[in-house]
């Protein structure tokens, strides 16, 4: 469980740091950003907020994973299975869309697999 949680924490951190450095900053330099509510400031704030929200959600899920051991067996297993399926489906998206070049699918499949293995113990 700890390994799955750590992987999700690292995935969120990499998503925020690398995405900010390699994608968002470059995107925001473009002169043709849509002007929402009168300017590009709202556009950039919205994109940045939505981008980093993924990290916050990943970290929240990792906190839930770390608490699964404290739940009754049946409850913990149901939640772990739900998270495993969610992570597995989430891993399919970058695998298919980027043809495997975006390596998040590896972490998502690994985390999901660890959770599934824990739920089947």
N, C-alpha and C positions, 0 to 999 in steps of 0.2 A: 504494500500500500504506500509506503513511504517513497519507493522508487517512482511509482506512478505520479504521486503528488509533486515530487521534485521535477520530474520531466515536464509537467504542466506549468510549474513555476518558471522553469528555464525557457519553455516555449513562449510563454507570455512576455518574458523579459526580452528574448531575442526578437519577438514580433515588434515590440515597441521601439527598441533601440535601433534595430536594422531598418525597420520600416520608416522611422523618422529620418534616419541618416540617408538611406538610399532611395526612398520613394517620395515621402511627403515634402521634404525640403526642395527637392528638384521639381516636384509638381507645382509647388507654390511659387516658383520663379517664373512660371509660364505667364505670358501676358494675356492669354485668352481664357482665364478662369471665369466661370459664370459669376455674374454680379447679382447676388441674392440680397434682398432688402437694401438695395442701394449701393452695394460695394462688394469687394472680394473678401473683406475681413470676416463676414459671417460665413462665407463659403469655406475659408481656410479653417476657421474655428470648428465648424461642423465636421469637416473631414478629419481634423485632428482628434476631436472628441470621439467620433465613431471608430477611428483606427485604434485608439488606446483603450476603448471600452472592451475590446477583445481581450486585452491583457488583464483587465480587472476581472472579467468573467472567468478567465483561465485560473487566476489566483483564487477566486471564490470557489471554483470547483475543486481545486487542490485542497482547500481547507475542509470541504465536505468529505473528500476522500480520506483525509487524516482522521476524521471523526467516525468513520464507518465501524471501526473496531469496538466502539462504545455502544453501538446499537444491538438490540437483540438479533440473533443470527438471521432470521427470515427477513427482517426489515433491512438489515445491512446488505444482504445478498440481492434483494430486489433493487435497491438503490444502486449498488455496484453494477448490476446487470444493465440497468437503464443508462448509467454513465458509460459503460463499455460500448453499448450499441451506439450511443450518441457520438462518442469519440471515433468509433469505427466508420460511421457514416460521414463524420466530419473529415476523416482522413481520405475518403473516396474523392471528395471535391478537389483538393489540390492534386491528387494523383491523376485524376482524369483530365481536369481542365489544363494543367500545366504539363501533362504527360510525364509526371514524376520529377520535373525539374525543381519545383518548390518542395523542399525536403520536410515540410511540416507533417506530411502524411506518415513518415517514419515514426515520428514522436507520437502522433495521434494513435496510430495502430499499436505501437508498443504500450502506451498508457492504457488503451482500451483492452489490450490483451492481458495485461497484468491485472486489471480490474475483473475481467471475465474469469481469469484463473482463480482469483481470490473468491469470487462469488460461487464458484463450483467446488471449492475445497470441501 
